[in-house]
Amino acid sequence: MLDIRDGRRPHCVYVAGLIGRRLAEVEARLAELARARARARARDQLAALAAQAAAQDPAECSGYCSIIAG
């Protein structure tokens, strides 16, 4: 801001640079959040499979695993 006040940088060029850097930060954060959502979906799917496996009676298991078959 001091550079703008002192006239060392063109106002629009400086502001455009700030905006560009902030946009890049926001885009990086959105990509990070998208990756986190994908990991959460994978975790939820694994948790559902784990619950299904825990609910099965091993004595009734014969042949191919029903979880994999399903």
N, CA, C and O atoms as CSV, one atom per row, in Angstrom:
chain,resi,resn,atom,element,x,y,z
A,1,MET,N,N,0.822,-1.187,0.000
A,1,MET,CA,C,0.000,0.000,0.000
A,1,MET,C,C,0.870,1.256,0.000
A,1,MET,O,O,0.513,2.270,-0.599
A,2,LEU,N,N,1.992,1.177,0.666
A,2,LEU,CA,C,2.889,2.331,0.673
A,2,LEU,C,C,3.423,2.601,-0.725
A,2,LEU,O,O,3.598,3.757,-1.110
A,3,ASP,N,N,3.681,1.545,-1.487
A,3,ASP,CA,C,4.142,1.716,-2.862
A,3,ASP,C,C,3.109,2.481,-3.687
A,3,ASP,O,O,3.462,3.336,-4.499
A,4,ILE,N,N,1.840,2.171,-3.474
A,4,ILE,CA,C,0.785,2.887,-4.202
A,4,ILE,C,C,0.773,4.354,-3.770
A,4,ILE,O,O,0.736,5.257,-4.606
A,5,ARG,N,N,0.805,4.577,-2.468
A,5,ARG,CA,C,0.764,5.940,-1.965
A,5,ARG,C,C,1.934,6.773,-2.472
A,5,ARG,O,O,1.770,7.940,-2.827
A,6,ASP,N,N,3.100,6.170,-2.500
A,6,ASP,CA,C,4.294,6.890,-2.916
A,6,ASP,C,C,4.458,6.952,-4.426
A,6,ASP,O,O,5.404,7.556,-4.930
A,7,GLY,N,N,3.537,6.327,-5.143
A,7,GLY,CA,C,3.579,6.392,-6.593
A,7,GLY,C,C,4.646,5.536,-7.229
A,7,GLY,O,O,5.037,5.783,-8.369
A,8,ARG,N,N,5.124,4.536,-6.518
A,8,ARG,CA,C,6.180,3.690,-7.068
A,8,ARG,C,C,5.646,2.588,-7.978
A,8,ARG,O,O,6.404,2.005,-8.752
A,9,ARG,N,N,4.361,2.301,-7.892
A,9,ARG,CA,C,3.756,1.269,-8.732
A,9,ARG,C,C,2.471,1.817,-9.326
A,9,ARG,O,O,1.753,2.579,-8.678
A,10,PRO,N,N,2.187,1.428,-10.551
A,10,PRO,CA,C,0.895,1.824,-11.117
A,10,PRO,C,C,-0.223,1.143,-10.336
A,10,PRO,O,O,-0.171,-0.063,-10.093
A,11,HIS,N,N,-1.204,1.894,-9.955
A,11,HIS,CA,C,-2.283,1.380,-9.112
A,11,HIS,C,C,-2.941,0.137,-9.692
A,11,HIS,O,O,-3.045,-0.879,-9.004
A,12,CYS,N,N,-3.378,0.193,-10.919
A,12,CYS,CA,C,-4.113,-0.924,-11.524
A,12,CYS,C,C,-3.247,-2.171,-11.660
A,12,CYS,O,O,-3.716,-3.284,-11.421
A,13,VAL,N,N,-2.001,-1.990,-12.038
A,13,VAL,CA,C,-1.114,-3.138,-12.202
A,13,VAL,C,C,-0.880,-3.814,-10.857
A,13,VAL,O,O,-0.884,-5.042,-10.763
A,14,TYR,N,N,-0.681,-3.026,-9.839
A,14,TYR,CA,C,-0.445,-3.570,-8.500
A,14,TYR,C,C,-1.680,-4.308,-7.989
A,14,TYR,O,O,-1.575,-5.427,-7.485
A,15,VAL,N,N,-2.840,-3.685,-8.119
A,15,VAL,CA,C,-4.085,-4.290,-7.667
A,15,VAL,C,C,-4.385,-5.556,-8.469
A,15,VAL,O,O,-4.830,-6.551,-7.897
A,16,ALA,N,N,-4.154,-5.539,-9.754
A,16,ALA,CA,C,-4.372,-6.724,-10.585
A,16,ALA,C,C,-3.473,-7.864,-10.120
A,16,ALA,O,O,-3.896,-9.020,-10.108
A,17,GLY,N,N,-2.261,-7.554,-9.747
A,17,GLY,CA,C,-1.346,-8.573,-9.223
A,17,GLY,C,C,-1.853,-9.158,-7.915
A,17,GLY,O,O,-1.812,-10.373,-7.717
A,18,LEU,N,N,-2.330,-8.303,-7.024
A,18,LEU,CA,C,-2.900,-8.779,-5.755
A,18,LEU,C,C,-4.086,-9.695,-6.006
A,18,LEU,O,O,-4.209,-10.751,-5.386
A,19,ILE,N,N,-4.946,-9.290,-6.908
A,19,ILE,CA,C,-6.126,-10.090,-7.231
A,19,ILE,C,C,-5.712,-11.430,-7.830
A,19,ILE,O,O,-6.261,-12.468,-7.463
A,20,GLY,N,N,-4.761,-11.414,-8.735
A,20,GLY,CA,C,-4.286,-12.646,-9.354
A,20,GLY,C,C,-3.700,-13.608,-8.342
A,20,GLY,O,O,-3.954,-14.811,-8.404
A,21,ARG,N,N,-2.913,-13.085,-7.404
A,21,ARG,CA,C,-2.334,-13.943,-6.375
A,21,ARG,C,C,-3.414,-14.513,-5.463
A,21,ARG,O,O,-3.368,-15.689,-5.102
A,22,ARG,N,N,-4.368,-13.697,-5.097
A,22,ARG,CA,C,-5.456,-14.171,-4.233
A,22,ARG,C,C,-6.299,-15.224,-4.959
A,22,ARG,O,O,-6.690,-16.222,-4.353
A,23,LEU,N,N,-6.577,-15.016,-6.229
A,23,LEU,CA,C,-7.326,-15.986,-7.014
A,23,LEU,C,C,-6.588,-17.320,-7.055
A,23,LEU,O,O,-7.212,-18.372,-6.917
A,24,ALA,N,N,-5.291,-17.292,-7.241
A,24,ALA,CA,C,-4.495,-18.523,-7.262
A,24,ALA,C,C,-4.576,-19.233,-5.913
A,24,ALA,O,O,-4.659,-20.460,-5.867
A,25,GLU,N,N,-4.553,-18.477,-4.814
A,25,GLU,CA,C,-4.679,-19.064,-3.478
A,25,GLU,C,C,-6.037,-19.732,-3.305
A,25,GLU,O,O,-6.127,-20.841,-2.777
A,26,VAL,N,N,-7.091,-19.057,-3.749
A,26,VAL,CA,C,-8.447,-19.606,-3.627
A,26,VAL,C,C,-8.584,-20.865,-4.475
A,26,VAL,O,O,-9.161,-21.853,-4.020
A,27,GLU,N,N,-8.068,-20.845,-5.686
A,27,GLU,CA,C,-8.143,-22.014,-6.556
A,27,GLU,C,C,-7.375,-23.194,-5.958
A,27,GLU,O,O,-7.826,-24.336,-6.050
A,28,ALA,N,N,-6.232,-22.931,-5.355
A,28,ALA,CA,C,-5.454,-23.995,-4.718
A,28,ALA,C,C,-6.229,-24.578,-3.537
A,28,ALA,O,O,-6.235,-25.792,-3.331
A,29,ARG,N,N,-6.873,-23.721,-2.773
A,29,ARG,CA,C,-7.661,-24.189,-1.624
A,29,ARG,C,C,-8.858,-25.024,-2.091
A,29,ARG,O,O,-9.179,-26.042,-1.477
A,30,LEU,N,N,-9.513,-24.602,-3.161
A,30,LEU,CA,C,-10.639,-25.370,-3.698
A,30,LEU,C,C,-10.187,-26.748,-4.174
A,30,LEU,O,O,-10.891,-27.737,-3.967
A,31,ALA,N,N,-9.038,-26.819,-4.799
A,31,ALA,CA,C,-8.507,-28.108,-5.244
A,31,ALA,C,C,-8.200,-28.994,-4.040
A,31,ALA,O,O,-8.453,-30.198,-4.068
A,32,GLU,N,N,-7.657,-28.398,-2.989
A,32,GLU,CA,C,-7.372,-29.141,-1.759
A,32,GLU,C,C,-8.662,-29.678,-1.141
A,32,GLU,O,O,-8.703,-30.822,-0.687
A,33,LEU,N,N,-9.707,-28.864,-1.122
A,33,LEU,CA,C,-10.996,-29.292,-0.579
A,33,LEU,C,C,-11.613,-30.408,-1.419
A,33,LEU,O,O,-12.215,-31.332,-0.872
A,34,ALA,N,N,-11.471,-30.333,-2.737
A,34,ALA,CA,C,-11.988,-31.378,-3.617
A,34,ALA,C,C,-11.278,-32.702,-3.333
A,34,ALA,O,O,-11.915,-33.755,-3.308
A,35,ARG,N,N,-9.969,-32.652,-3.119
A,35,ARG,CA,C,-9.228,-33.870,-2.787
A,35,ARG,C,C,-9.686,-34.421,-1.442
A,35,ARG,O,O,-9.803,-35.636,-1.279
A,36,ALA,N,N,-9.944,-33.545,-0.484
A,36,ALA,CA,C,-10.414,-33.982,0.836
A,36,ALA,C,C,-11.792,-34.624,0.730
A,36,ALA,O,O,-12.060,-35.621,1.401
A,37,ARG,N,N,-12.668,-34.068,-0.103
A,37,ARG,CA,C,-13.999,-34.662,-0.292
A,37,ARG,C,C,-13.882,-36.051,-0.908
A,37,ARG,O,O,-14.606,-36.966,-0.514
A,38,ALA,N,N,-12.985,-36.216,-1.862
A,38,ALA,CA,C,-12.786,-37.523,-2.493
A,38,ALA,C,C,-12.283,-38.535,-1.466
A,38,ALA,O,O,-12.724,-39.684,-1.454
A,39,ARG,N,N,-11.358,-38.107,-0.605
A,39,ARG,CA,C,-10.858,-39.003,0.447
A,39,ARG,C,C,-11.967,-39.347,1.431
A,39,ARG,O,O,-12.044,-40.480,1.907
A,40,ALA,N,N,-12.825,-38.382,1.741
A,40,ALA,CA,C,-13.934,-38.637,2.666
A,40,ALA,C,C,-14.922,-39.639,2.070
A,40,ALA,O,O,-15.431,-40.506,2.780
A,41,ARG,N,N,-15.196,-39.523,0.760
A,41,ARG,CA,C,-16.090,-40.481,0.113
A,41,ARG,C,C,-15.494,-41.889,0.156
A,41,ARG,O,O,-16.204,-42.859,0.418
A,42,ALA,N,N,-14.205,-41.996,-0.099
A,42,ALA,CA,C,-13.536,-43.290,-0.050
A,42,ALA,C,C,-13.592,-43.858,1.367
A,42,ALA,O,O,-13.837,-45.049,1.555
A,43,ARG,N,N,-13.366,-43.005,2.354
A,43,ARG,CA,C,-13.433,-43.434,3.748
A,43,ARG,C,C,-14.831,-43.921,4.090
A,43,ARG,O,O,-14.986,-44.947,4.751
A,44,ASP,N,N,-15.857,-43.189,3.641
A,44,ASP,CA,C,-17.247,-43.580,3.914
A,44,ASP,C,C,-17.575,-44.931,3.274
A,44,ASP,O,O,-18.262,-45.754,3.879
A,45,GLN,N,N,-17.087,-45.157,2.062
A,45,GLN,CA,C,-17.326,-46.441,1.391
A,45,GLN,C,C,-16.654,-47.583,2.156
A,45,GLN,O,O,-17.239,-48.651,2.336
A,46,LEU,N,N,-15.420,-47.344,2.601
A,46,LEU,CA,C,-14.717,-48.371,3.370
A,46,LEU,C,C,-15.406,-48.622,4.709
A,46,LEU,O,O,-15.490,-49.766,5.155
A,47,ALA,N,N,-15.898,-47.569,5.352
A,47,ALA,CA,C,-16.607,-47.739,6.620
A,47,ALA,C,C,-17.878,-48.564,6.426
A,47,ALA,O,O,-18.214,-49.391,7.274
A,48,ALA,N,N,-18.582,-48.348,5.324
A,48,ALA,CA,C,-19.787,-49.125,5.031
A,48,ALA,C,C,-19.438,-50.592,4.812
A,48,ALA,O,O,-20.143,-51.483,5.287
A,49,LEU,N,N,-18.349,-50.838,4.093
A,49,LEU,CA,C,-17.909,-52.225,3.885
A,49,LEU,C,C,-17.486,-52.869,5.202
A,49,LEU,O,O,-17.771,-54.043,5.438
A,50,ALA,N,N,-16.819,-52.119,6.045
A,50,ALA,CA,C,-16.399,-52.644,7.350
A,50,ALA,C,C,-17.612,-53.000,8.198
A,50,ALA,O,O,-17.615,-54.033,8.867
A,51,ALA,N,N,-18.643,-52.160,8.178
A,51,ALA,CA,C,-19.870,-52.443,8.930
A,51,ALA,C,C,-20.557,-53.683,8.381
A,51,ALA,O,O,-21.058,-54.513,9.139
A,52,GLN,N,N,-20.579,-53.803,7.070
A,52,GLN,CA,C,-21.177,-54.976,6.438
A,52,GLN,C,C,-20.409,-56.235,6.835
A,52,GLN,O,O,-21.019,-57.258,7.146
A,53,ALA,N,N,-19.089,-56.169,6.825
A,53,ALA,CA,C,-18.262,-57.317,7.201
A,53,ALA,C,C,-18.468,-57.677,8.666
A,53,ALA,O,O,-18.523,-58.857,9.014
A,54,ALA,N,N,-18.581,-56.676,9.522
A,54,ALA,CA,C,-18.774,-56.933,10.954
A,54,ALA,C,C,-20.133,-57.577,11.231
A,54,ALA,O,O,-20.276,-58.334,12.191
A,55,ALA,N,N,-21.119,-57.284,10.403
A,55,ALA,CA,C,-22.467,-57.811,10.607
A,55,ALA,C,C,-22.614,-59.244,10.110
A,55,ALA,O,O,-23.591,-59.911,10.449
A,56,GLN,N,N,-21.679,-59.723,9.327
A,56,GLN,CA,C,-21.783,-61.077,8.779
A,56,GLN,C,C,-21.358,-62.115,9.815
A,56,GLN,O,O,-20.450,-61.889,10.615
A,57,ASP,N,N,-22.032,-63.244,9.778
A,57,ASP,CA,C,-21.673,-64.367,10.628
A,57,ASP,C,C,-20.661,-65.223,9.877
A,57,ASP,O,O,-20.982,-65.785,8.830
A,58,PRO,N,N,-19.439,-65.329,10.404
A,58,PRO,CA,C,-18.417,-66.125,9.705
A,58,PRO,C,C,-18.844,-67.574,9.474
A,58,PRO,O,O,-18.380,-68.218,8.534
A,59,ALA,N,N,-19.719,-68.080,10.324
A,59,ALA,CA,C,-20.169,-69.470,10.170
A,59,ALA,C,C,-21.010,-69.637,8.912
A,59,ALA,O,O,-21.100,-70.735,8.363
A,60,GLU,N,N,-21.617,-68.565,8.463
A,60,GLU,CA,C,-22.463,-68.630,7.265
A,60,GLU,C,C,-21.667,-68.366,5.988
A,60,GLU,O,O,-22.220,-68.426,4.889
A,61,CYS,N,N,-20.413,-68.084,6.122
A,61,CYS,CA,C,-19.568,-67.769,4.961
A,61,CYS,C,C,-19.155,-69.052,4.274
A,61,CYS,O,O,-18.527,-69.923,4.875
A,62,SER,N,N,-19.516,-69.157,3.007
A,62,SER,CA,C,-19.083,-70.320,2.244
A,62,SER,C,C,-18.789,-69.857,0.815
A,62,SER,O,O,-19.525,-69.055,0.239
A,63,GLY,N,N,-17.723,-70.370,0.276
A,63,GLY,CA,C,-17.365,-69.997,-1.081
A,63,GLY,C,C,-16.772,-68.614,-1.153
A,63,GLY,O,O,-15.968,-68.220,-0.308
A,64,TYR,N,N,-17.176,-67.882,-2.171
A,64,TYR,CA,C,-16.619,-66.557,-2.458
A,64,TYR,C,C,-17.202,-65.511,-1.508
A,64,TYR,O,O,-18.392,-65.564,-1.195
A,65,CYS,N,N,-16.404,-64.584,-1.054
A,65,CYS,CA,C,-16.828,-63.535,-0.116
A,65,CYS,C,C,-17.979,-62.721,-0.698
A,65,CYS,O,O,-17.886,-62.179,-1.800
A,66,SER,N,N,-19.060,-62.650,0.064
A,66,SER,CA,C,-20.251,-61.925,-0.429
A,66,SER,C,C,-20.012,-60.418,-0.555
A,66,SER,O,O,-20.655,-59.754,-1.368
A,67,ILE,N,N,-19.108,-59.889,0.232
A,67,ILE,CA,C,-18.801,-58.447,0.149
A,67,ILE,C,C,-18.123,-58.153,-1.180
A,67,ILE,O,O,-18.460,-57.176,-1.848
A,68,ILE,N,N,-17.181,-58.981,-1.560
A,68,ILE,CA,C,-16.501,-58.782,-2.840
A,68,ILE,C,C,-17.444,-59.075,-3.990
A,68,ILE,O,O,-17.432,-58.370,-4.999
A,69,ALA,N,N,-18.260,-60.107,-3.846
A,69,ALA,CA,C,-19.194,-60.469,-4.900
A,69,ALA,C,C,-20.240,-59.393,-5.111
A,69,ALA,O,O,-20.729,-59.195,-6.224
A,70,GLY,N,N,-20.585,-58.690,-4.019
A,70,GLY,CA,C,-21.620,-57.663,-4.108
A,70,GLY,C,C,-21.092,-56.444,-4.736
A,70,GLY,O,O,-21.822,-55.466,-4.896
